[in-house]
Amino acid sequence: MQYQPIGFELLPPKSTLSQLQHLYEAILGTKLDKRNFRKKVLSFGLLVPLKETFQAGRHRPAQLFRFDDKRYEQLRKKGFNFEL
């Protein structure tokens, strides 16, 4: 879980960064800093932003993302390590 992005397999094809963070927090059993988590996950270049949003509650709609399998395979072949 910490070295491969299998968390994306446990979420719907279109998901928010908050959903991804909550999943990793539940599995790792620890609270993750929201800004640091988002910055690190987005820096991997594995998420493709969609022109869709997800509305939950009264807050601003969250942007949806999809996991880029092809990009991950390219990075994995180069020795990429998905370490949070």
Stockholm file with secondary structure:
# STOCKHOLM 1.0

chainA/1-84         MQYQPIGFELLPPKSTLSQLQHLYEAILGTKLDKRNFRKKVLSFGLLVPLKETFQAGRHRPAQLFRFDDKRYEQLRKKGFNFEL
#=GR chainA/1-84 SS CCSSCGGGGGSCSSBCHHHHHHHHHHHHTSCCCHHHHHHHHHHTTCEEEEEEEECCTTSCCEEEEEECHHHHHHHHHTTCCCCC
#=GC SS_cons        CCSSCGGGGGSCSSBCHHHHHHHHHHHHTSCCCHHHHHHHHHHTTCEEEEEEEECCTTSCCEEEEEECHHHHHHHHHTTCCCCC
//
